[in-house]
Amino acid sequence: MSKLVKLAVASWRRQKLRTAMTVGSLALSVGAVVFVYSLSVAFESSGSQAIESAIGKADIWVVPAKGVEVNRKDESIDAIGSLPSGIEAEVRSLPAVTAVTAVTGSGAGTLQVTTSNPKLTADAMKSKGLTVTSDPARSTATGDAPALAYLITASEDRFGVYTFSQQFEAVQVNEVASSVLGVVGRVTLALGFLAVLTSLLISIDERRREFGILAAVGITDDVLYLFLVESGLLIAMGLVVGVIFGGGMFALLLPSIFSLGTVGKAVALVSVYFPIMLILGALIPAWRLLQKSPLELLRSSP
């Protein structure tokens, strides 16, 4: 293995500019993705306490018809608009309701409802014209409904294995990941991968004669291992530099929400792309090249 690494380094020295551009383009794209996903994870972490505080131990959470939003700056839940007057007393009179608490602090302007039979109470709320749902992705009441009631402890969908708070947090993170930033991050990573793939394909094409000679003397497998090690080290270097760059920019631009744990989760997500890049960018092109006969490689070499 050490000999293969030395040969890979020697190859990089012969092509310093291309190596630097390949590592740089991949590092830039990985850094962008790390930054975006670190931001997503940070949003999730900063909103978790606010969500738990607003929902409390309630079985049903009643919010204004226009829903609520997460205030990342203050780490709180803000109600959009206000509940209709008299709705608190009306909710107290519903079947199975044991307590109704007006939320203060995070989630102010909403109601925490405790009930001995959440579904019975939810059905009564529906008959009163409220929009009742267990899906945190629903952000507003339907039609002219006076309020939106989230069914917390009883689920009407197949995702009931997760708590409402977890689902709510997932929705918030998905908003960031699916935003323009998330799209830009994915596109940037794809462009960086294309730059790496192009560089590797050019490198293979330029070394046809070298590969042809090695294959002619019967060391085809070593050629494959050499190129695989060389490409793997190149991609790994780009990923490491990109992670450092993305994490550093995140710490520099958003120090208030930066933490190593946050960046670590983003890095774990980005690392999933490494084997994909290695297989598509290195193994497959080299394998296709070595399917040709040594004579054919020597004839087609520049």
VENUR-V423139 format. One record per residue. RES is the residue in three letters. SS is DSSP state (~ for helix, > for strand, _ for the rest). NEAR is the number of other C-alpha atoms within 12 Angstrom. D_CENTER is the distance of its C-alpha to the mean C-alpha in whole Angstrom. Layout:
RES|SS|NEAR|D_CENTER / RES|SS|NEAR|D_CENTER
This chain:
MET|_|13|35 / SER|~|11|36 / LYS|~|14|38 / LEU|~|22|35 / VAL|~|21|33 / LYS|~|16|36 / LEU|~|23|37 / ALA|~|27|33 / VAL|~|22|34 / ALA|~|16|37 / SER|~|28|35 / TRP|~|26|33 / ARG|~|14|36 / ARG|~|14|38 / GLN|_|19|35 / LYS|~|15|34 / LEU|~|14|32 / ARG|~|22|30 / THR|~|33|29 / ALA|~|24|28 / MET|~|22|27 / THR|~|38|24 / VAL|~|35|23 / GLY|~|31|23 / SER|~|34|21 / LEU|~|41|18 / ALA|~|39|18 / LEU|~|37|17 / SER|~|38|15 / VAL|~|46|13 / GLY|~|39|14 / ALA|~|40|12 / VAL|~|45|9 / VAL|~|46|9 / PHE|~|46|10 / VAL|~|43|8 / TYR|~|40|5 / SER|~|44|8 / LEU|~|43|9 / SER|~|37|7 / VAL|~|37|8 / ALA|~|37|11 / PHE|~|37|12 / GLU|~|34|11 / SER|~|30|14 / SER|~|29|16 / GLY|~|35|16 / SER|~|32|17 / GLN|~|27|20 / ALA|~|33|21 / ILE|~|40|20 / GLU|~|31|22 / SER|~|26|25 / ALA|~|39|25 / ILE|~|41|25 / GLY|_|30|27 / LYS|_|24|29 / ALA|_|34|30 / ASP|_|36|30 / ILE|>|44|30 / TRP|>|52|28 / VAL|>|47|30 / VAL|>|46|29 / PRO|>|36|30 / ALA|_|31|30 / LYS|_|28|27 / GLY|_|33|25 / VAL|>|39|23 / GLU|>|34|21 / VAL|>|33|19 / ASN|>|23|20 / ARG|_|26|18 / LYS|_|17|21 / ASP|_|19|23 / GLU|_|27|21 / SER|>|29|23 / ILE|>|35|23 / ASP|>|31|25 / ALA|>|32|27 / ILE|_|24|27 / GLY|_|21|31 / SER|_|25|33 / LEU|_|32|34 / PRO|_|23|38 / SER|_|13|41 / GLY|_|13|42 / ILE|~|29|39 / GLU|~|29|39 / ALA|~|18|43 / GLU|~|22|42 / VAL|~|38|39 / ARG|~|24|41 / SER|_|20|44 / LEU|_|29|41 / PRO|_|23|42 / ALA|_|24|41 / VAL|>|29|39 / THR|>|21|40 / ALA|>|25|39 / VAL|>|28|37 / THR|>|29|36 / ALA|>|28|35 / VAL|_|31|32 / THR|_|20|32 / GLY|_|22|30 / SER|_|30|26 / GLY|_|38|27 / ALA|_|30|30 / GLY|_|31|32 / THR|_|41|30 / LEU|>|40|32 / GLN|>|35|31 / VAL|>|43|33 / THR|>|32|35 / THR|>|31|36 / SER|_|20|38 / ASN|_|22|37 / PRO|~|32|34 / LYS|~|29|34 / LEU|~|21|38 / THR|~|35|37 / ALA|~|39|34 / ASP|~|23|36 / ALA|~|25|39 / MET|~|36|36 / LYS|~|25|36 / SER|~|16|40 / LYS|_|22|40 / GLY|_|23|37 / LEU|_|34|34 / THR|>|35|31 / VAL|>|39|30 / THR|>|34|26 / SER|_|34|24 / ASP|_|33|21 / PRO|_|37|19 / ALA|_|24|17 / ARG|_|25|21 / SER|_|28|22 / THR|_|30|25 / ALA|_|30|28 / THR|_|21|30 / GLY|_|13|33 / ASP|_|15|36 / ALA|_|24|34 / PRO|_|29|35 / ALA|>|41|32 / LEU|>|43|29 / ALA|>|48|29 / TYR|>|46|26 / LEU|>|41|27 / ILE|_|40|25 / THR|_|32|27 / ALA|_|30|28 / SER|_|25|26 / GLU|_|21|27 / ASP|_|18|24 / ARG|_|11|23 / PHE|_|16|20 / GLY|_|19|22 / VAL|_|15|21 / TYR|_|20|19 / THR|_|26|20 / PHE|~|35|20 / SER|~|35|18 / GLN|~|26|15 / GLN|~|28|15 / PHE|~|35|16 / GLU|~|33|13 / ALA|~|27|10 / VAL|~|27|12 / GLN|~|35|12 / VAL|~|30|8 / ASN|~|25|8 / GLU|~|25|10 / VAL|~|26|9 / ALA|~|29|6 / SER|_|19|9 / SER|_|18|11 / VAL|~|15|13 / LEU|~|23|11 / GLY|~|25|8 / VAL|~|20|11 / VAL|~|24|13 / GLY|~|31|10 / ARG|~|27|10 / VAL|~|19|14 / THR|~|28|14 / LEU|~|33|13 / ALA|~|26|15 / LEU|~|24|18 / GLY|~|34|18 / PHE|~|36|18 / LEU|~|22|21 / ALA|~|30|23 / VAL|~|39|22 / LEU|~|33|24 / THR|~|25|26 / SER|~|31|28 / LEU|~|38|28 / LEU|~|27|30 / ILE|~|22|32 / SER|~|31|33 / ILE|~|36|33 / ASP|~|24|36 / GLU|~|21|38 / ARG|_|25|38 / ARG|~|31|40 / ARG|~|25|43 / GLU|~|30|42 / PHE|~|39|40 / GLY|~|31|43 / ILE|~|23|45 / LEU|~|24|43 / ALA|~|26|43 / ALA|~|22|47 / VAL|_|16|48 / GLY|_|15|45 / ILE|_|18|42 / THR|~|25|40 / ASP|~|20|38 / ASP|~|23|38 / VAL|~|33|37 / LEU|~|28|34 / TYR|~|26|33 / LEU|~|33|33 / PHE|~|39|31 / LEU|~|34|28 / VAL|~|31|29 / GLU|~|36|29 / SER|~|44|26 / GLY|~|32|24 / LEU|~|31|25 / LEU|~|39|24 / ILE|~|43|21 / ALA|~|29|20 / MET|~|27|22 / GLY|~|38|20 / LEU|~|43|16 / VAL|~|27|18 / VAL|~|28|20 / GLY|~|35|16 / VAL|~|38|15 / ILE|~|28|18 / PHE|~|28|18 / GLY|~|38|14 / GLY|~|39|15 / GLY|~|23|18 / MET|~|24|18 / PHE|~|32|15 / ALA|~|23|18 / LEU|~|16|21 / LEU|~|14|19 / LEU|_|22|18 / PRO|~|17|20 / SER|~|17|20 / ILE|~|28|17 / PHE|_|28|16 / SER|_|24|17 / LEU|~|20|16 / GLY|~|17|14 / THR|~|31|12 / VAL|~|35|12 / GLY|~|24|12 / LYS|~|27|9 / ALA|~|35|7 / VAL|~|33|10 / ALA|~|20|10 / LEU|~|23|7 / VAL|~|35|9 / SER|_|25|12 / VAL|~|15|11 / TYR|~|27|12 / PHE|~|29|15 / PRO|~|20|18 / ILE|~|19|17 / MET|~|34|18 / LEU|~|31|21 / ILE|~|22|22 / LEU|~|26|22 / GLY|~|37|23 / ALA|~|38|26 / LEU|~|30|27 / ILE|~|23|27 / PRO|~|28|29 / ALA|~|36|31 / TRP|~|25|32 / ARG|~|19|33 / LEU|~|33|35 / LEU|~|36|37 / GLN|_|20|38 / LYS|_|21|41 / SER|_|23|44 / PRO|~|25|45 / LEU|~|21|48 / GLU|~|19|45 / LEU|~|27|43 / LEU|~|24|46 / ARG|~|16|47 / SER|~|19|44 / SER|_|19|43 / PRO|_|14|44
